[in-house]
């Protein structure tokens, strides 16, 4: 019997493969450092998963990489490194073997949910609606049945129904490796306090609302295992930087090293860190000066900055704090303090950033932050001379949904489409709510033809989803317009072209995707 491969291992290995292939084509020290950080991060995750063959293969890959960096690289070296990289990626995608020692290791299934609700009837359609988002909900009527299931499987989250009025037995004390949520008809402070004291990381009302449950499921985990925390380490002593990076990578925190302060802004723009960890005293410029430069950049102003320093004078520390620096780690710093401080600050920043940058209903980028990302992607595509496709997408006859099934059903459709697109698009794609029932998507590296094919597949799949409401069940479609950055001078023009194609797709009868051509646009 085998355990499914954790998605975090697979995603990290895929990123390693992509970065490694680029490195094999052209050796660049910066790319090599990034690849080394990915190798160390994978080593930490493999240790946590007990994947011995992957551990050995990845360790050999690290050894080959170090040797390759020290000597002149031959064609045989390139071949060996390519083969080892392929082996690591393959092993990371295979199911993990059952560990010896009796019982099987619990399975981590992030989209499998357990609900303990003795004597309660689950609202109709909840399981079916959750299935549309890829979730499976198993319902248990008794604690023994739940405990038996937990011995065999590790769900993505456990949800417990409780009255919080003294009529039920005390809340069970469960040791869980997954988030614990409570659901109840009561939503007052006293009920929430009892839930928190029982270890609850989320609280939703009863009867269960799919939208509320999806929002709560997104909250408990400080990070998405498919998207580990990112830390940029600015330290001129490469040996010390490597030591700190190794510690963080072993704990699943992706770390990129910068040894020259002048490379910091470019690294921030490329790496998108959740926290910057920097030495306070460097030869090119000191940490306070670099912090001032970072804080002058609008899109970098909120990123937490932690200083690594031996400086203990209060006046110096206060001066740095006045610049917007978020704290200090005094050298020598223990591994435990480093990991806890960095992960806590970085997780908090990522969560706050999501609240500020995203639409409250759908969780997608809001209008202003969407445009900032579009500007960034457009500028990068122009600079690197790569294609970028823009998509404007609109739900068909959305007003009829609100009129026929109610505004709550309309909101559910918006959330459903948002989650659907998030699951089906790449992490590198930009997705936001443009306004109302209209969405905008930027697809880096895609031509108009490729984007049209992708959106047509998504359109057909989404049209097959069934939505539920108190007034009945229904299906929904969308229309989309697509254009690329070829011959476009700015983001506004890019959006306008995609929007004009969306308008034509709707004129043509809706439930379709139309790509921009000069002929369709009337020779624009």
C-alpha positions as CSV (number, residue, x, y, z in Angstrom):
1,X,0.0,0.0,0.0
2,X,1.3,3.5,-0.9
3,X,0.6,7.0,0.3
4,X,-0.2,9.7,-2.3
5,X,2.7,12.1,-2.9
6,X,2.3,15.4,-1.0
7,X,1.5,18.2,-3.4
8,X,4.2,20.3,-1.8
9,X,6.9,17.8,-2.8
10,X,5.6,17.6,-6.3
11,X,5.2,21.3,-6.8
12,X,8.7,22.0,-5.5
13,X,10.3,19.3,-7.6
14,X,8.6,20.7,-10.7
15,X,10.0,24.2,-9.9
16,X,13.4,22.6,-9.4
17,X,13.2,20.9,-12.7
18,X,12.3,24.1,-14.5
19,X,15.1,26.1,-12.8
20,X,17.6,23.3,-13.3
21,X,16.9,23.0,-17.0
22,X,17.5,26.7,-17.4
23,X,20.7,26.3,-15.5
24,X,21.9,23.5,-17.7
25,X,21.3,25.6,-20.8
26,X,23.2,28.6,-19.3
27,X,25.2,28.7,-16.1
28,X,24.4,31.8,-14.0
29,X,25.6,32.2,-10.4
30,X,22.3,33.8,-9.3
31,X,20.3,31.0,-11.0
32,X,22.7,28.4,-9.4
33,X,22.0,29.9,-5.9
34,X,18.3,29.7,-6.5
35,X,18.5,26.1,-7.6
36,X,20.6,25.2,-4.6
37,X,18.0,26.8,-2.3
38,X,15.3,24.7,-4.0
39,X,17.4,21.5,-3.5
40,X,17.7,22.3,0.2
41,X,14.0,23.1,0.6
42,X,13.1,19.8,-1.1
43,X,15.5,17.9,1.2
44,X,13.6,19.3,4.3
45,X,10.2,18.4,2.9
46,X,11.4,14.9,1.9
47,X,12.7,14.3,5.5
48,X,9.3,15.3,6.9
49,X,7.6,12.8,4.5
50,X,10.1,10.0,5.2
51,X,10.8,9.6,1.5
52,X,14.2,7.8,1.7
53,X,14.8,7.2,-2.0
54,X,14.1,10.8,-2.7
55,X,16.3,11.9,0.1
56,X,19.2,9.9,-1.3
57,X,18.7,11.0,-4.8
58,X,18.3,14.7,-3.8
59,X,21.5,14.5,-1.7
60,X,23.4,13.1,-4.7
61,X,22.0,16.0,-6.8
62,X,23.3,18.5,-4.3
63,X,26.7,16.9,-4.3
64,X,26.9,16.9,-8.1
65,X,25.8,20.6,-8.1
66,X,28.6,21.6,-5.7
67,X,31.2,19.7,-7.8
68,X,29.8,21.3,-11.0
69,X,30.2,24.8,-9.5
70,X,33.8,24.2,-8.5
71,X,35.3,22.9,-11.7
72,X,35.0,23.4,-15.4
73,X,31.9,21.8,-16.7
74,X,32.1,19.1,-19.3
75,X,29.4,17.6,-21.5
76,X,29.6,14.4,-19.3
77,X,28.9,16.6,-16.2
78,X,25.9,18.2,-17.9
79,X,24.5,14.7,-18.8
80,X,25.0,13.4,-15.3
81,X,23.3,16.4,-13.7
82,X,20.4,16.2,-16.1
83,X,19.9,12.5,-15.4
84,X,20.0,13.1,-11.6
85,X,17.6,16.0,-11.9
86,X,15.2,13.8,-13.9
87,X,15.5,11.1,-11.2
88,X,14.7,13.5,-8.4
89,X,11.6,14.9,-10.2
90,X,10.4,11.4,-11.0
91,X,10.8,10.2,-7.4
92,X,9.0,13.3,-6.1
93,X,6.0,12.4,-8.3
94,X,5.7,8.8,-7.2
95,X,3.5,7.6,-4.3
96,X,5.3,7.4,-1.0
97,X,5.8,3.9,0.4
98,X,4.0,2.8,3.5
99,X,6.4,3.2,6.5
100,X,7.3,0.0,8.4
101,X,6.3,-0.5,12.0
102,X,2.7,-1.7,11.9
103,X,-0.1,0.7,11.1
104,X,0.0,2.8,7.9
105,X,1.0,6.4,8.1
106,X,-2.1,8.7,8.0
107,X,-2.8,10.1,4.6
108,X,-2.8,13.8,4.0
109,X,-5.6,14.7,1.6
110,X,-6.0,18.4,1.5
111,X,-9.3,18.2,-0.4
112,X,-10.8,15.5,1.9
113,X,-12.9,16.9,4.7
114,X,-14.3,15.2,7.8
115,X,-17.5,16.4,9.5
116,X,-18.6,15.2,12.9
117,X,-22.3,16.1,13.4
118,X,-24.2,13.7,15.6
119,X,-27.9,13.9,15.2
120,X,-27.7,16.6,12.6
121,X,-28.9,16.5,9.0
122,X,-26.5,18.0,6.4
123,X,-28.2,20.7,4.2
124,X,-29.1,19.3,0.8
125,X,-26.6,19.9,-2.0
126,X,-23.6,20.8,0.3
127,X,-21.6,17.7,-0.6
128,X,-22.3,18.1,-4.3
129,X,-21.4,21.8,-4.3
130,X,-18.1,21.1,-2.5
131,X,-17.4,18.4,-5.1
132,X,-17.4,21.1,-7.7
133,X,-14.4,22.7,-6.0
134,X,-12.7,19.3,-5.7
135,X,-13.6,18.6,-2.1
136,X,-14.9,15.4,-0.7
137,X,-16.9,15.7,2.6
138,X,-17.2,12.6,4.8
139,X,-19.9,12.9,7.5
140,X,-19.7,11.0,10.8
141,X,-22.6,10.6,13.3
142,X,-20.4,9.4,16.2
143,X,-17.0,10.1,17.7
144,X,-15.9,6.4,17.6
145,X,-16.6,6.3,13.9
146,X,-14.6,9.5,13.3
147,X,-11.7,8.2,15.4
148,X,-11.6,5.0,13.4
149,X,-11.5,7.0,10.2
150,X,-8.7,9.3,11.5
151,X,-6.5,6.2,12.1
152,X,-6.6,5.5,8.4
153,X,-6.7,8.9,6.8
154,X,-5.5,12.4,7.5
155,X,-8.1,14.8,6.1
156,X,-7.4,18.4,5.0
157,X,-9.6,19.6,7.8
158,X,-11.9,18.3,10.5
159,X,-15.2,20.2,11.2
160,X,-17.1,19.5,14.4
161,X,-20.7,20.5,15.1
162,X,-21.4,21.6,18.7
163,X,-24.3,23.3,20.4
164,X,-22.1,25.2,23.0
165,X,-25.1,25.3,25.4
166,X,-24.3,22.6,27.9
167,X,-26.6,20.1,26.3
168,X,-23.8,18.1,24.7
169,X,-20.8,16.2,26.2
170,X,-17.6,18.2,26.6
171,X,-15.7,18.9,23.4
172,X,-13.4,16.0,22.5
173,X,-9.6,16.5,23.0
174,X,-8.2,15.4,19.7
175,X,-4.5,15.5,18.6
176,X,-4.8,16.4,15.0
177,X,-2.2,17.1,12.3
178,X,-4.9,19.0,10.3
179,X,-6.9,22.3,10.9
180,X,-9.9,22.0,13.3
181,X,-13.0,24.0,12.6
182,X,-16.3,24.2,14.7
183,X,-19.8,24.8,13.4
184,X,-22.8,25.8,15.5
185,X,-26.1,27.6,15.4
186,X,-24.6,29.9,18.1
187,X,-22.2,32.5,16.9
188,X,-21.7,34.6,20.1
189,X,-18.5,35.3,21.9
190,X,-19.0,32.6,24.6
191,X,-19.4,29.9,21.9
192,X,-16.3,31.1,20.0
193,X,-14.3,31.2,23.2
194,X,-15.2,27.5,23.9
195,X,-14.2,26.6,20.3
196,X,-10.8,28.4,20.7
197,X,-10.1,26.7,24.0
198,X,-10.8,23.4,22.3
199,X,-8.2,24.1,19.7
200,X,-10.5,25.4,17.0
201,X,-8.8,27.4,14.2
202,X,-12.0,28.4,12.5
203,X,-15.7,28.9,13.2
204,X,-18.6,28.7,10.7
205,X,-22.4,28.8,11.2
206,X,-24.9,26.0,10.9
207,X,-26.5,25.0,8.6
208,X,-23.3,24.9,6.6
209,X,-22.8,27.5,3.9
210,X,-20.4,26.3,1.2
211,X,-19.1,29.8,0.6
212,X,-18.5,30.4,4.4
213,X,-16.9,27.0,4.7
214,X,-14.5,27.6,1.8
215,X,-13.5,30.9,3.3
216,X,-12.8,29.3,6.7
217,X,-10.8,26.5,5.1
218,X,-8.5,29.1,3.5
219,X,-7.7,30.7,6.9
220,X,-6.3,28.1,9.3
221,X,-3.2,27.1,7.4
222,X,-0.7,30.0,7.5
223,X,0.7,28.8,4.2
224,X,-0.4,26.9,1.2
225,X,1.8,23.8,1.0
226,X,1.9,24.3,-2.8
227,X,3.2,27.8,-2.2
228,X,5.8,27.8,0.6
229,X,6.8,31.0,2.4
230,X,9.5,33.0,0.6
231,X,12.4,34.7,2.4
232,X,15.0,36.9,0.8
233,X,18.3,36.8,2.7
234,X,20.6,39.7,2.2
235,X,24.0,38.9,3.7
236,X,27.5,39.7,2.3
237,X,29.1,36.7,4.0
238,X,28.1,33.8,1.7
239,X,29.1,31.2,4.3
240,X,26.8,32.7,6.9
241,X,24.1,33.2,4.4
242,X,24.3,29.6,3.4
243,X,24.0,28.5,7.0
244,X,20.8,30.5,7.6
245,X,19.3,29.5,4.2
246,X,19.9,25.8,4.9
247,X,18.1,26.1,8.2
248,X,15.1,27.8,6.7
249,X,15.0,25.6,3.6
250,X,15.0,22.5,5.9
251,X,11.8,23.8,7.5
252,X,10.1,24.3,4.1
253,X,10.8,28.0,3.9
254,X,12.0,28.8,0.4
255,X,15.1,31.1,0.8
256,X,17.0,33.1,-1.8
257,X,20.4,34.5,-1.0
258,X,21.7,37.9,-2.1
259,X,25.3,38.8,-1.3
260,X,25.4,42.3,-2.7
261,X,22.9,44.9,-1.5
262,X,22.8,46.4,-5.1
263,X,21.1,43.2,-6.3
264,X,18.3,43.4,-3.7
265,X,15.6,45.4,-5.6
266,X,15.9,43.2,-8.6
267,X,15.7,40.1,-6.4
268,X,12.6,41.4,-4.6
269,X,10.8,42.1,-8.0
270,X,11.7,38.6,-9.3
271,X,11.3,36.5,-6.1
272,X,8.3,38.2,-4.4
273,X,9.5,37.5,-0.8
274,X,7.2,37.4,2.2
275,X,10.0,38.7,4.3
276,X,13.5,40.2,3.9
277,X,16.2,39.1,6.4
278,X,19.2,41.3,6.1
279,X,22.5,41.9,7.8
280,X,22.8,45.4,9.4
281,X,26.4,45.9,8.5
282,X,27.6,45.3,4.9
283,X,30.5,46.9,3.0
284,X,28.5,48.2,0.0
285,X,25.9,49.9,2.1
286,X,24.5,49.3,5.5
287,X,21.2,47.8,6.4
288,X,19.6,51.1,7.4
289,X,20.4,52.6,4.0
290,X,19.1,49.6,2.1
291,X,15.9,49.6,4.2
292,X,15.4,53.3,3.2
293,X,15.8,52.3,-0.5
294,X,13.3,49.5,-0.2
295,X,10.7,51.6,1.6
296,X,10.8,54.1,-1.2
297,X,9.4,51.5,-3.6
298,X,5.6,51.6,-3.6
299,X,5.1,47.9,-4.2
300,X,7.8,46.9,-1.7
301,X,6.9,49.2,1.1
302,X,5.0,46.7,3.2
303,X,7.3,43.7,3.1
304,X,8.6,42.9,6.6
305,X,12.3,43.5,7.2
306,X,14.2,41.8,10.0
307,X,17.8,42.8,10.8
308,X,20.5,40.3,11.6
309,X,22.9,42.1,13.8
310,X,25.2,42.0,16.8
311,X,24.2,45.6,17.6
312,X,22.6,45.9,21.0
313,X,22.5,49.7,21.5
314,X,19.0,50.8,22.0
315,X,19.4,54.2,20.2
316,X,20.6,52.4,17.0
317,X,17.8,49.9,17.1
318,X,15.2,52.7,17.6
319,X,16.6,54.6,14.6
320,X,16.2,51.5,12.5
321,X,12.7,50.8,13.7
322,X,11.7,54.4,12.8
323,X,12.5,53.4,9.2
324,X,9.9,50.8,9.2
325,X,12.1,47.8,10.1
326,X,10.0,45.2,11.8
327,X,12.5,43.8,14.3
328,X,15.9,42.3,15.1
329,X,17.5,38.9,15.5
330,X,20.7,39.2,17.5
331,X,23.7,37.2,16.3
332,X,24.4,34.4,17.1
333,X,20.7,33.4,16.5
334,X,19.5,29.8,17.3
335,X,17.9,27.8,14.6
336,X,14.6,27.6,16.6
337,X,14.4,31.4,17.0
338,X,15.3,32.0,13.4
339,X,12.6,29.6,12.1
340,X,9.8,30.7,14.5
341,X,10.5,34.5,14.1
342,X,10.8,34.4,10.3
343,X,7.8,32.0,9.7
344,X,5.5,34.0,12.1
345,X,6.3,37.4,10.6
346,X,6.2,36.1,7.0
347,X,2.9,34.3,7.5
348,X,1.3,37.3,9.1
349,X,2.4,39.6,6.2
350,X,1.1,37.1,3.6
351,X,-2.3,37.0,5.3
352,X,-2.6,40.8,5.7
353,X,-1.4,41.3,2.2
354,X,-4.2,39.0,1.0
355,X,-6.8,40.9,2.9
356,X,-5.7,44.2,1.5
357,X,-5.1,43.1,-2.1
358,X,-8.1,40.8,-2.6
359,X,-11.8,41.1,-3.2
360,X,-13.7,40.2,-0.1
361,X,-16.2,37.9,-1.8
362,X,-14.1,36.0,-4.3
363,X,-10.6,36.2,-2.7
364,X,-9.2,37.3,-6.1
365,X,-7.1,40.4,-6.7
366,X,-9.2,43.5,-6.4
367,X,-9.3,46.1,-9.1
368,X,-6.5,48.4,-8.0
369,X,-4.0,45.5,-7.1
370,X,-5.0,43.7,-10.3
371,X,-3.9,46.7,-12.4
372,X,-0.6,46.9,-10.5
373,X,0.1,43.2,-11.3
374,X,-0.9,43.7,-14.9
375,X,1.5,46.7,-15.2
376,X,4.2,44.5,-13.8
377,X,3.6,41.6,-16.1
378,X,3.2,43.8,-19.1
379,X,6.5,45.5,-18.5
380,X,8.3,42.2,-17.9
381,X,6.8,40.7,-21.1
382,X,8.0,43.8,-23.1
383,X,11.4,43.7,-21.5
384,X,11.9,40.0,-22.1
385,X,10.2,40.1,-25.5
386,X,7.8,37.3,-24.5
387,X,4.1,36.9,-25.3
388,X,1.4,37.9,-22.7
389,X,-2.2,37.2,-23.3
390,X,-5.0,39.2,-21.6
391,X,-8.5,37.7,-21.0
392,X,-11.6,39.6,-20.1
393,X,-14.3,37.1,-18.9
394,X,-18.0,37.8,-18.0
395,X,-20.7,35.6,-16.7
396,X,-23.6,35.3,-19.1
397,X,-27.0,36.7,-18.1
398,X,-25.9,37.1,-14.5
399,X,-28.8,39.4,-13.7
400,X,-31.2,36.5,-14.4
401,X,-29.5,34.4,-11.7
402,X,-30.1,37.1,-9.1
403,X,-33.6,37.5,-10.2
404,X,-34.5,33.8,-10.5
405,X,-32.5,32.3,-7.7
406,X,-31.6,35.2,-5.4
407,X,-28.5,37.3,-4.8
408,X,-27.0,34.7,-2.5
409,X,-27.0,32.2,-5.4
410,X,-25.4,34.8,-7.5
411,X,-22.6,35.2,-4.9
412,X,-22.2,31.5,-4.8
413,X,-21.7,31.4,-8.6
414,X,-19.0,34.2,-8.4
415,X,-17.2,32.3,-5.7
416,X,-17.5,29.0,-7.6
417,X,-16.0,30.6,-10.8
418,X,-13.2,32.1,-8.8
419,X,-12.3,28.9,-7.1
420,X,-12.6,27.0,-10.4
421,X,-10.2,29.4,-12.2
422,X,-7.8,29.3,-9.3
423,X,-7.7,25.5,-9.4
424,X,-7.3,25.3,-13.2
425,X,-4.9,28.2,-13.9
426,X,-1.1,28.3,-13.2
427,X,0.4,30.0,-10.2
428,X,2.2,32.4,-12.5
429,X,-1.1,33.6,-14.0
430,X,-2.7,36.8,-12.7
431,X,-6.4,36.5,-11.8
432,X,-8.6,39.3,-10.5
433,X,-12.2,40.5,-10.2
434,X,-12.5,43.4,-12.6
435,X,-15.9,44.5,-11.3
436,X,-19.3,42.9,-10.8
437,X,-19.4,39.6,-12.7
438,X,-16.4,40.5,-14.9
439,X,-13.0,38.9,-14.3
440,X,-9.6,39.7,-15.8
441,X,-6.8,37.2,-16.4
442,X,-3.2,37.7,-17.6
443,X,-1.4,34.6,-19.0
444,X,2.4,35.2,-19.2
445,X,4.1,33.3,-22.0
446,X,0.9,32.5,-23.9
447,X,0.0,33.6,-27.4
448,X,-3.6,34.6,-28.4
449,X,-4.2,31.2,-30.0
450,X,-2.9,29.3,-26.9
451,X,-5.0,31.4,-24.6
452,X,-8.2,30.9,-26.7
453,X,-7.7,27.1,-26.6
454,X,-7.2,27.2,-22.8
455,X,-10.2,29.4,-22.2
456,X,-12.4,27.3,-24.4
457,X,-11.5,24.2,-22.4
458,X,-12.3,26.1,-19.1
459,X,-15.6,27.4,-20.6
460,X,-16.8,23.9,-21.5
461,X,-15.8,22.5,-18.1
462,X,-17.4,25.3,-16.1
463,X,-20.6,24.9,-18.0
464,X,-20.9,21.3,-16.8
465,X,-20.9,22.4,-13.1
466,X,-24.2,22.4,-11.3
467,X,-25.0,25.1,-8.8
468,X,-27.6,24.8,-6.0
469,X,-30.0,27.2,-4.4
470,X,-33.1,27.1,-2.3
471,X,-35.1,27.8,-5.5
472,X,-33.5,25.0,-7.5
473,X,-30.4,23.9,-9.3
474,X,-29.0,25.4,-12.4
475,X,-25.9,25.7,-14.6
476,X,-24.0,28.8,-15.7
477,X,-21.8,29.8,-18.6
478,X,-19.4,32.6,-19.4
479,X,-18.0,34.5,-22.4
480,X,-14.4,35.7,-22.8
481,X,-12.4,37.9,-25.0
482,X,-8.6,37.4,-25.6
483,X,-5.7,39.4,-27.0
484,X,-1.9,39.4,-26.7
485,X,0.6,42.2,-26.1
486,X,1.8,42.1,-29.7
487,X,1.5,45.6,-31.1
488,X,0.0,47.0,-27.9
489,X,1.6,50.0,-26.2
490,X,0.3,49.8,-22.7
491,X,-1.9,47.9,-20.3
492,X,-5.0,50.1,-20.8
493,X,-4.9,49.3,-24.6
494,X,-4.4,45.6,-23.8
495,X,-7.5,45.6,-21.6
496,X,-9.5,47.5,-24.1
497,X,-8.7,45.1,-26.9
498,X,-9.6,42.1,-24.7
499,X,-12.8,43.8,-23.6
500,X,-13.8,44.6,-27.2
501,X,-13.4,40.8,-28.0
502,X,-15.6,40.0,-25.0
503,X,-18.2,42.3,-26.3
504,X,-18.2,40.6,-29.7
505,X,-18.3,37.2,-28.1
506,X,-21.5,38.2,-26.2
507,X,-22.9,39.7,-29.4
508,X,-22.3,36.3,-31.1
509,X,-24.6,34.6,-28.7
510,X,-22.6,34.2,-25.5
511,X,-21.0,31.1,-24.1
512,X,-18.0,31.5,-26.3
513,X,-14.4,32.7,-26.5
514,X,-13.1,35.1,-29.1
515,X,-9.5,36.1,-29.8
516,X,-8.3,39.5,-31.2
517,X,-7.4,39.8,-34.8
518,X,-7.1,43.0,-36.9
519,X,-9.9,41.8,-39.1
520,X,-12.3,41.3,-36.3
521,X,-11.3,44.7,-34.8
522,X,-12.0,46.4,-38.0
523,X,-8.4,47.0,-39.0
524,X,-7.4,48.7,-35.7
